[in-house]
């Protein structure tokens, strides 16, 4: 089993809608973090 981490529920919904056949053996975990951070932003890194 593999894991996929997403930041928001909307990301999870898009993955499930568009890639369902590829997600058969995957677990999608939503971190409930708003996708409003820049790449490698210190505040995001601290949350993760």
C-alpha positions as a Markdown table, in Angstrom:
| # | Residue | x | y | z |
|---|---|---|---|---|
| 1 | Unk | 0.0 | 0.0 | 0.0 |
| 2 | Unk | 1.2 | 3.5 | -0.8 |
| 3 | Unk | 0.4 | 6.8 | 0.7 |
| 4 | Unk | -0.3 | 10.2 | -1.0 |
| 5 | Unk | -0.3 | 13.3 | 1.1 |
| 6 | Unk | -2.3 | 16.3 | 0.1 |
| 7 | Unk | -2.7 | 19.7 | 1.7 |
| 8 | Unk | -6.4 | 20.4 | 1.2 |
| 9 | Unk | -9.6 | 18.4 | 0.8 |
| 10 | Unk | -10.1 | 19.9 | -2.7 |
| 11 | Unk | -6.8 | 18.3 | -3.7 |
| 12 | Unk | -8.0 | 14.9 | -2.4 |
| 13 | Unk | -11.3 | 15.3 | -4.3 |
| 14 | Unk | -9.5 | 16.2 | -7.6 |
| 15 | Unk | -7.2 | 13.2 | -7.3 |
| 16 | Unk | -10.1 | 10.9 | -6.5 |
| 17 | Unk | -12.1 | 12.3 | -9.4 |
| 18 | Unk | -9.4 | 12.3 | -12.1 |
| 19 | Unk | -7.1 | 9.4 | -11.2 |
| 20 | Unk | -9.4 | 6.8 | -9.5 |
| 21 | Unk | -8.0 | 3.8 | -11.4 |
| 22 | Unk | -4.5 | 4.7 | -10.4 |
| 23 | Unk | -5.4 | 5.1 | -6.7 |
| 24 | Unk | -6.6 | 1.5 | -6.2 |
| 25 | Unk | -3.8 | 0.5 | -3.7 |
| 26 | Unk | -3.2 | 4.0 | -2.3 |
| 27 | Unk | -4.3 | 5.9 | 0.8 |
| 28 | Unk | -4.8 | 9.6 | 0.4 |
| 29 | Unk | -4.1 | 11.5 | 3.6 |
| 30 | Unk | -5.3 | 15.1 | 3.9 |
| 31 | Unk | -3.1 | 17.3 | 6.1 |
| 32 | Unk | -5.8 | 20.1 | 6.3 |
| 33 | Unk | -3.2 | 22.8 | 5.6 |
| 34 | Unk | -4.3 | 25.7 | 3.4 |
| 35 | Unk | -2.4 | 25.8 | 0.1 |
| 36 | Unk | -1.3 | 29.4 | 0.5 |
| 37 | Unk | 2.4 | 28.9 | 1.2 |
| 38 | Unk | 5.4 | 29.5 | -1.1 |
| 39 | Unk | 7.7 | 26.6 | -1.9 |
| 40 | Unk | 9.9 | 25.8 | 1.2 |
| 41 | Unk | 8.4 | 28.6 | 3.2 |
| 42 | Unk | 9.6 | 28.3 | 6.8 |
| 43 | Unk | 6.1 | 28.5 | 8.2 |
| 44 | Unk | 5.0 | 25.6 | 6.0 |
| 45 | Unk | 8.1 | 23.5 | 6.9 |
| 46 | Unk | 7.3 | 24.1 | 10.6 |
| 47 | Unk | 3.7 | 22.9 | 10.1 |
| 48 | Unk | 4.9 | 19.8 | 8.3 |
